[in-house]
Amino acid sequence: MLTAIYKSPKKPETFLYLPKRDDFSKVPEALLEMFGKPQFVIVLNLANKQKLALVDLEKVKSELLSTGFYLQLPPPPKNLLKEHRESLGLDD
């Protein structure tokens, strides 16, 4: 299963996966507007992959088949203060 991956120029660490390169027909217009003009990154063969870095491979495949695209959002920012307080054994 091939997928074309695009990055957002507006939203850092946000990627859009499509089953066909440059076919945005299944992506809602509102999403494309917020995403910005998609910038092509790479074409990957998901059949040859066992895992992806930040997303669940099976979820990506499932979403590509069911909705025609997959949107990868950035991970939530770390709460460094909370981590530091926990390391010190302090309660919130």
C-alpha positions as CSV (number, residue, x, y, z in Angstrom):
1,M,0.0,0.0,0.0
2,L,1.6,3.2,-1.2
3,T,1.0,6.5,0.6
4,A,2.1,10.1,-0.3
5,I,3.0,12.2,2.7
6,Y,2.7,16.0,2.9
7,K,3.7,18.4,5.6
8,S,1.8,21.5,6.6
9,P,3.4,24.9,6.1
10,K,1.1,26.4,8.7
11,K,1.1,23.7,11.4
12,P,4.5,22.4,12.6
13,E,4.9,18.6,12.8
14,T,1.5,18.1,11.1
15,F,1.4,15.6,8.2
16,L,-1.3,14.5,5.7
17,Y,-1.1,10.9,4.3
18,L,-2.9,10.2,1.0
19,P,-3.3,6.9,-0.9
20,K,-2.5,8.7,-4.2
21,R,-0.1,11.5,-4.8
22,D,-1.7,14.9,-5.2
23,D,-5.3,13.5,-4.9
24,F,-6.9,15.7,-2.2
25,S,-10.4,14.9,-3.3
26,K,-11.3,13.0,-0.1
27,V,-9.8,15.7,2.3
28,P,-12.4,18.1,3.6
29,E,-12.0,21.7,2.3
30,A,-11.9,23.1,5.9
31,L,-9.0,20.8,6.8
32,L,-7.1,21.8,3.7
33,E,-7.7,25.5,4.5
34,M,-6.3,25.1,8.1
35,F,-3.5,22.8,6.8
36,G,-2.2,25.2,4.2
37,K,-0.8,24.4,0.8
38,P,0.4,20.8,1.3
39,Q,4.2,20.4,0.7
40,F,5.1,17.0,-0.7
41,V,7.6,15.0,1.5
42,I,7.8,11.4,0.3
43,V,6.0,8.3,-1.0
44,L,6.2,5.3,1.3
45,N,5.2,1.7,0.8
46,L,3.3,0.9,4.0
47,A,3.3,-2.8,3.1
48,N,7.1,-2.9,3.6
49,K,6.9,-1.1,7.0
50,Q,6.5,-2.7,10.4
51,K,6.1,0.5,12.2
52,L,6.1,4.3,11.8
53,A,7.9,6.7,14.0
54,L,5.1,8.7,15.7
55,V,1.9,7.0,14.5
56,D,0.3,3.6,14.6
57,L,0.8,1.9,11.2
58,E,-2.4,0.0,11.4
59,K,-4.4,3.1,12.2
60,V,-2.9,4.9,9.2
61,K,-3.7,2.0,6.9
62,S,-7.3,1.8,8.2
63,E,-7.9,5.5,7.9
64,L,-6.5,5.6,4.4
65,L,-8.9,2.8,3.4
66,S,-12.0,4.2,5.2
67,T,-11.7,8.0,4.8
68,G,-9.1,8.4,2.0
69,F,-6.6,10.3,4.1
70,Y,-4.9,10.3,7.5
71,L,-4.0,13.4,9.5
72,Q,-1.0,13.1,11.8
73,L,-1.0,15.8,14.5
74,P,2.1,16.7,16.6
75,P,2.5,15.1,20.0
76,P,1.3,17.2,22.9
77,P,4.0,19.4,24.5
78,K,5.7,18.0,27.5
79,N,4.8,19.6,30.8
80,L,8.3,20.1,32.1
81,L,7.2,21.7,35.3
82,K,4.9,18.7,36.2
83,E,7.7,16.3,35.3
84,H,10.2,18.2,37.5
85,R,7.7,18.4,40.4
86,E,7.1,14.6,40.1
87,S,10.8,13.9,40.1
88,L,11.0,15.9,43.4
89,G,8.1,14.0,44.9
90,L,5.9,17.1,45.1
91,D,2.2,16.9,44.7
92,D,0.2,19.2,42.4
